[in-house]
Amino acid sequence: CFQGPFVQVDELMEIFRRCKIPNTVEEAVRIITGGAPELAVEGNGPVESNAVLTKAVKRPNEDSDEDEEKGAVVPPVHDIYRARQQKRIR
């Protein structure tokens, strides 16, 4: 018995419905290369103008190794787990 992940088919069909496919190859190339900036959008191509397009805010990677390079972070005073991890590293 399949337990997921399930695709939200209605939303996917709505995205496909809003997509506008160029009639000619030249028109598609013009859109892709930036000849029509009003039609070029982030994602898979042009969609109707009434579609709500939002751009995700890029956040710094919290899991990056840069923190380790800068020096050891002092754990909170009552954080036993982190204190033991710091002892294990030293």
Chimera marker file (.cmm) of the C-alpha trace (Angstrom):
<marker_set name="trace">
<marker id="1" x="0.000" y="0.000" z="0.000" r="1" g="1" b="0" radius="0.5"/>
<marker id="2" x="1.481" y="3.346" z="-1.096" r="1" g="1" b="0" radius="0.5"/>
<marker id="3" x="1.838" y="5.801" z="1.791" r="1" g="1" b="0" radius="0.5"/>
<marker id="4" x="3.318" y="8.825" z="0.062" r="1" g="1" b="0" radius="0.5"/>
<marker id="5" x="4.667" y="11.268" z="-0.852" r="1" g="1" b="0" radius="0.5"/>
<marker id="6" x="1.538" y="12.365" z="-2.673" r="1" g="1" b="0" radius="0.5"/>
<marker id="7" x="1.556" y="14.935" z="-5.455" r="1" g="1" b="0" radius="0.5"/>
<marker id="8" x="-1.007" y="17.700" z="-5.252" r="1" g="1" b="0" radius="0.5"/>
<marker id="9" x="-2.374" y="17.058" z="-8.731" r="1" g="1" b="0" radius="0.5"/>
<marker id="10" x="-4.824" y="19.977" z="-8.770" r="1" g="1" b="0" radius="0.5"/>
<marker id="11" x="-2.061" y="22.513" z="-8.080" r="1" g="1" b="0" radius="0.5"/>
<marker id="12" x="0.228" y="20.847" z="-10.611" r="1" g="1" b="0" radius="0.5"/>
<marker id="13" x="-2.497" y="20.951" z="-13.284" r="1" g="1" b="0" radius="0.5"/>
<marker id="14" x="-3.102" y="24.644" z="-12.524" r="1" g="1" b="0" radius="0.5"/>
<marker id="15" x="0.599" y="25.389" z="-13.044" r="1" g="1" b="0" radius="0.5"/>
<marker id="16" x="0.525" y="23.534" z="-16.360" r="1" g="1" b="0" radius="0.5"/>
<marker id="17" x="-2.647" y="25.404" z="-17.375" r="1" g="1" b="0" radius="0.5"/>
<marker id="18" x="-1.016" y="28.800" z="-16.723" r="1" g="1" b="0" radius="0.5"/>
<marker id="19" x="2.139" y="28.002" z="-18.704" r="1" g="1" b="0" radius="0.5"/>
<marker id="20" x="2.427" y="29.664" z="-22.086" r="1" g="1" b="0" radius="0.5"/>
<marker id="21" x="4.444" y="27.778" z="-24.675" r="1" g="1" b="0" radius="0.5"/>
<marker id="22" x="5.971" y="29.943" z="-27.429" r="1" g="1" b="0" radius="0.5"/>
<marker id="23" x="4.712" y="29.258" z="-30.967" r="1" g="1" b="0" radius="0.5"/>
<marker id="24" x="8.147" y="29.304" z="-32.604" r="1" g="1" b="0" radius="0.5"/>
<marker id="25" x="11.672" y="28.312" z="-31.665" r="1" g="1" b="0" radius="0.5"/>
<marker id="26" x="12.887" y="31.855" z="-32.322" r="1" g="1" b="0" radius="0.5"/>
<marker id="27" x="10.350" y="33.244" z="-29.852" r="1" g="1" b="0" radius="0.5"/>
<marker id="28" x="11.421" y="30.690" z="-27.234" r="1" g="1" b="0" radius="0.5"/>
<marker id="29" x="15.098" y="31.567" z="-27.728" r="1" g="1" b="0" radius="0.5"/>
<marker id="30" x="14.269" y="35.274" z="-27.435" r="1" g="1" b="0" radius="0.5"/>
<marker id="31" x="12.470" y="34.670" z="-24.124" r="1" g="1" b="0" radius="0.5"/>
<marker id="32" x="15.234" y="32.433" z="-22.744" r="1" g="1" b="0" radius="0.5"/>
<marker id="33" x="18.084" y="34.750" z="-23.725" r="1" g="1" b="0" radius="0.5"/>
<marker id="34" x="16.419" y="37.814" z="-22.275" r="1" g="1" b="0" radius="0.5"/>
<marker id="35" x="14.948" y="39.382" z="-25.383" r="1" g="1" b="0" radius="0.5"/>
<marker id="36" x="11.607" y="39.707" z="-23.578" r="1" g="1" b="0" radius="0.5"/>
<marker id="37" x="12.391" y="40.427" z="-19.909" r="1" g="1" b="0" radius="0.5"/>
<marker id="38" x="8.721" y="40.983" z="-19.060" r="1" g="1" b="0" radius="0.5"/>
<marker id="39" x="8.005" y="37.353" z="-19.960" r="1" g="1" b="0" radius="0.5"/>
<marker id="40" x="11.104" y="35.778" z="-18.481" r="1" g="1" b="0" radius="0.5"/>
<marker id="41" x="10.422" y="34.571" z="-14.964" r="1" g="1" b="0" radius="0.5"/>
<marker id="42" x="12.202" y="32.505" z="-12.360" r="1" g="1" b="0" radius="0.5"/>
<marker id="43" x="11.340" y="28.855" z="-12.863" r="1" g="1" b="0" radius="0.5"/>
<marker id="44" x="10.175" y="26.886" z="-15.857" r="1" g="1" b="0" radius="0.5"/>
<marker id="45" x="9.104" y="29.661" z="-18.193" r="1" g="1" b="0" radius="0.5"/>
<marker id="46" x="6.488" y="32.324" z="-18.738" r="1" g="1" b="0" radius="0.5"/>
<marker id="47" x="3.136" y="32.143" z="-16.997" r="1" g="1" b="0" radius="0.5"/>
<marker id="48" x="0.083" y="34.362" z="-17.043" r="1" g="1" b="0" radius="0.5"/>
<marker id="49" x="0.586" y="37.738" z="-15.401" r="1" g="1" b="0" radius="0.5"/>
<marker id="50" x="-2.145" y="37.106" z="-12.814" r="1" g="1" b="0" radius="0.5"/>
<marker id="51" x="-0.071" y="34.314" z="-11.271" r="1" g="1" b="0" radius="0.5"/>
<marker id="52" x="1.446" y="35.235" z="-7.938" r="1" g="1" b="0" radius="0.5"/>
<marker id="53" x="5.211" y="34.855" z="-8.165" r="1" g="1" b="0" radius="0.5"/>
<marker id="54" x="7.317" y="35.061" z="-5.047" r="1" g="1" b="0" radius="0.5"/>
<marker id="55" x="11.038" y="34.732" z="-4.753" r="1" g="1" b="0" radius="0.5"/>
<marker id="56" x="12.420" y="32.862" z="-1.771" r="1" g="1" b="0" radius="0.5"/>
<marker id="57" x="14.774" y="34.757" z="0.479" r="1" g="1" b="0" radius="0.5"/>
<marker id="58" x="18.202" y="33.182" z="0.466" r="1" g="1" b="0" radius="0.5"/>
<marker id="59" x="19.449" y="32.660" z="3.968" r="1" g="1" b="0" radius="0.5"/>
<marker id="60" x="22.996" y="31.826" z="4.976" r="1" g="1" b="0" radius="0.5"/>
<marker id="61" x="23.630" y="28.135" z="5.372" r="1" g="1" b="0" radius="0.5"/>
<marker id="62" x="23.326" y="27.360" z="9.064" r="1" g="1" b="0" radius="0.5"/>
<marker id="63" x="25.079" y="24.017" z="8.630" r="1" g="1" b="0" radius="0.5"/>
<marker id="64" x="28.170" y="25.460" z="6.991" r="1" g="1" b="0" radius="0.5"/>
<marker id="65" x="31.637" y="24.664" z="8.272" r="1" g="1" b="0" radius="0.5"/>
<marker id="66" x="32.591" y="28.347" z="8.456" r="1" g="1" b="0" radius="0.5"/>
<marker id="67" x="31.562" y="28.508" z="12.127" r="1" g="1" b="0" radius="0.5"/>
<marker id="68" x="34.041" y="25.781" z="12.978" r="1" g="1" b="0" radius="0.5"/>
<marker id="69" x="36.818" y="27.638" z="11.170" r="1" g="1" b="0" radius="0.5"/>
<marker id="70" x="36.152" y="30.846" z="13.101" r="1" g="1" b="0" radius="0.5"/>
<marker id="71" x="36.635" y="29.120" z="16.457" r="1" g="1" b="0" radius="0.5"/>
<marker id="72" x="34.724" y="27.034" z="18.938" r="1" g="1" b="0" radius="0.5"/>
<marker id="73" x="31.340" y="28.370" z="19.975" r="1" g="1" b="0" radius="0.5"/>
<marker id="74" x="30.872" y="28.416" z="23.729" r="1" g="1" b="0" radius="0.5"/>
<marker id="75" x="27.733" y="26.460" z="24.686" r="1" g="1" b="0" radius="0.5"/>
<marker id="76" x="25.171" y="27.940" z="27.073" r="1" g="1" b="0" radius="0.5"/>
<marker id="77" x="26.029" y="27.375" z="30.729" r="1" g="1" b="0" radius="0.5"/>
<marker id="78" x="23.251" y="24.851" z="31.404" r="1" g="1" b="0" radius="0.5"/>
<marker id="79" x="23.442" y="22.993" z="28.075" r="1" g="1" b="0" radius="0.5"/>
<marker id="80" x="24.909" y="19.674" z="29.211" r="1" g="1" b="0" radius="0.5"/>
<marker id="81" x="24.746" y="18.028" z="25.800" r="1" g="1" b="0" radius="0.5"/>
<marker id="82" x="26.756" y="20.743" z="24.058" r="1" g="1" b="0" radius="0.5"/>
<marker id="83" x="29.194" y="20.994" z="26.937" r="1" g="1" b="0" radius="0.5"/>
<marker id="84" x="29.906" y="17.252" z="26.657" r="1" g="1" b="0" radius="0.5"/>
<marker id="85" x="30.291" y="17.544" z="22.890" r="1" g="1" b="0" radius="0.5"/>
<marker id="86" x="32.819" y="20.350" z="23.354" r="1" g="1" b="0" radius="0.5"/>
<marker id="87" x="34.765" y="18.240" z="25.884" r="1" g="1" b="0" radius="0.5"/>
<marker id="88" x="34.781" y="15.339" z="23.423" r="1" g="1" b="0" radius="0.5"/>
<marker id="89" x="36.230" y="17.562" z="20.661" r="1" g="1" b="0" radius="0.5"/>
<marker id="90" x="39.025" y="18.900" z="22.890" r="1" g="1" b="0" radius="0.5"/>
<link id1="1" id2="2" r="1" g="1" b="0" radius="0.2"/>
<link id1="2" id2="3" r="1" g="1" b="0" radius="0.2"/>
<link id1="3" id2="4" r="1" g="1" b="0" radius="0.2"/>
<link id1="4" id2="5" r="1" g="1" b="0" radius="0.2"/>
<link id1="5" id2="6" r="1" g="1" b="0" radius="0.2"/>
<link id1="6" id2="7" r="1" g="1" b="0" radius="0.2"/>
<link id1="7" id2="8" r="1" g="1" b="0" radius="0.2"/>
<link id1="8" id2="9" r="1" g="1" b="0" radius="0.2"/>
<link id1="9" id2="10" r="1" g="1" b="0" radius="0.2"/>
<link id1="10" id2="11" r="1" g="1" b="0" radius="0.2"/>
<link id1="11" id2="12" r="1" g="1" b="0" radius="0.2"/>
<link id1="12" id2="13" r="1" g="1" b="0" radius="0.2"/>
<link id1="13" id2="14" r="1" g="1" b="0" radius="0.2"/>
<link id1="14" id2="15" r="1" g="1" b="0" radius="0.2"/>
<link id1="15" id2="16" r="1" g="1" b="0" radius="0.2"/>
<link id1="16" id2="17" r="1" g="1" b="0" radius="0.2"/>
<link id1="17" id2="18" r="1" g="1" b="0" radius="0.2"/>
<link id1="18" id2="19" r="1" g="1" b="0" radius="0.2"/>
<link id1="19" id2="20" r="1" g="1" b="0" radius="0.2"/>
<link id1="20" id2="21" r="1" g="1" b="0" radius="0.2"/>
<link id1="21" id2="22" r="1" g="1" b="0" radius="0.2"/>
<link id1="22" id2="23" r="1" g="1" b="0" radius="0.2"/>
<link id1="23" id2="24" r="1" g="1" b="0" radius="0.2"/>
<link id1="24" id2="25" r="1" g="1" b="0" radius="0.2"/>
<link id1="25" id2="26" r="1" g="1" b="0" radius="0.2"/>
<link id1="26" id2="27" r="1" g="1" b="0" radius="0.2"/>
<link id1="27" id2="28" r="1" g="1" b="0" radius="0.2"/>
<link id1="28" id2="29" r="1" g="1" b="0" radius="0.2"/>
<link id1="29" id2="30" r="1" g="1" b="0" radius="0.2"/>
<link id1="30" id2="31" r="1" g="1" b="0" radius="0.2"/>
<link id1="31" id2="32" r="1" g="1" b="0" radius="0.2"/>
<link id1="32" id2="33" r="1" g="1" b="0" radius="0.2"/>
<link id1="33" id2="34" r="1" g="1" b="0" radius="0.2"/>
<link id1="34" id2="35" r="1" g="1" b="0" radius="0.2"/>
<link id1="35" id2="36" r="1" g="1" b="0" radius="0.2"/>
<link id1="36" id2="37" r="1" g="1" b="0" radius="0.2"/>
<link id1="37" id2="38" r="1" g="1" b="0" radius="0.2"/>
<link id1="38" id2="39" r="1" g="1" b="0" radius="0.2"/>
<link id1="39" id2="40" r="1" g="1" b="0" radius="0.2"/>
<link id1="40" id2="41" r="1" g="1" b="0" radius="0.2"/>
<link id1="41" id2="42" r="1" g="1" b="0" radius="0.2"/>
<link id1="42" id2="43" r="1" g="1" b="0" radius="0.2"/>
<link id1="43" id2="44" r="1" g="1" b="0" radius="0.2"/>
<link id1="44" id2="45" r="1" g="1" b="0" radius="0.2"/>
<link id1="45" id2="46" r="1" g="1" b="0" radius="0.2"/>
<link id1="46" id2="47" r="1" g="1" b="0" radius="0.2"/>
<link id1="47" id2="48" r="1" g="1" b="0" radius="0.2"/>
<link id1="48" id2="49" r="1" g="1" b="0" radius="0.2"/>
<link id1="49" id2="50" r="1" g="1" b="0" radius="0.2"/>
<link id1="50" id2="51" r="1" g="1" b="0" radius="0.2"/>
<link id1="51" id2="52" r="1" g="1" b="0" radius="0.2"/>
<link id1="52" id2="53" r="1" g="1" b="0" radius="0.2"/>
<link id1="53" id2="54" r="1" g="1" b="0" radius="0.2"/>
<link id1="54" id2="55" r="1" g="1" b="0" radius="0.2"/>
<link id1="55" id2="56" r="1" g="1" b="0" radius="0.2"/>
<link id1="56" id2="57" r="1" g="1" b="0" radius="0.2"/>
<link id1="57" id2="58" r="1" g="1" b="0" radius="0.2"/>
<link id1="58" id2="59" r="1" g="1" b="0" radius="0.2"/>
<link id1="59" id2="60" r="1" g="1" b="0" radius="0.2"/>
<link id1="60" id2="61" r="1" g="1" b="0" radius="0.2"/>
<link id1="61" id2="62" r="1" g="1" b="0" radius="0.2"/>
<link id1="62" id2="63" r="1" g="1" b="0" radius="0.2"/>
<link id1="63" id2="64" r="1" g="1" b="0" radius="0.2"/>
<link id1="64" id2="65" r="1" g="1" b="0" radius="0.2"/>
<link id1="65" id2="66" r="1" g="1" b="0" radius="0.2"/>
<link id1="66" id2="67" r="1" g="1" b="0" radius="0.2"/>
<link id1="67" id2="68" r="1" g="1" b="0" radius="0.2"/>
<link id1="68" id2="69" r="1" g="1" b="0" radius="0.2"/>
<link id1="69" id2="70" r="1" g="1" b="0" radius="0.2"/>
<link id1="70" id2="71" r="1" g="1" b="0" radius="0.2"/>
<link id1="71" id2="72" r="1" g="1" b="0" radius="0.2"/>
<link id1="72" id2="73" r="1" g="1" b="0" radius="0.2"/>
<link id1="73" id2="74" r="1" g="1" b="0" radius="0.2"/>
<link id1="74" id2="75" r="1" g="1" b="0" radius="0.2"/>
<link id1="75" id2="76" r="1" g="1" b="0" radius="0.2"/>
<link id1="76" id2="77" r="1" g="1" b="0" radius="0.2"/>
<link id1="77" id2="78" r="1" g="1" b="0" radius="0.2"/>
<link id1="78" id2="79" r="1" g="1" b="0" radius="0.2"/>
<link id1="79" id2="80" r="1" g="1" b="0" radius="0.2"/>
<link id1="80" id2="81" r="1" g="1" b="0" radius="0.2"/>
<link id1="81" id2="82" r="1" g="1" b="0" radius="0.2"/>
<link id1="82" id2="83" r="1" g="1" b="0" radius="0.2"/>
<link id1="83" id2="84" r="1" g="1" b="0" radius="0.2"/>
<link id1="84" id2="85" r="1" g="1" b="0" radius="0.2"/>
<link id1="85" id2="86" r="1" g="1" b="0" radius="0.2"/>
<link id1="86" id2="87" r="1" g="1" b="0" radius="0.2"/>
<link id1="87" id2="88" r="1" g="1" b="0" radius="0.2"/>
<link id1="88" id2="89" r="1" g="1" b="0" radius="0.2"/>
<link id1="89" id2="90" r="1" g="1" b="0" radius="0.2"/>
</marker_set>
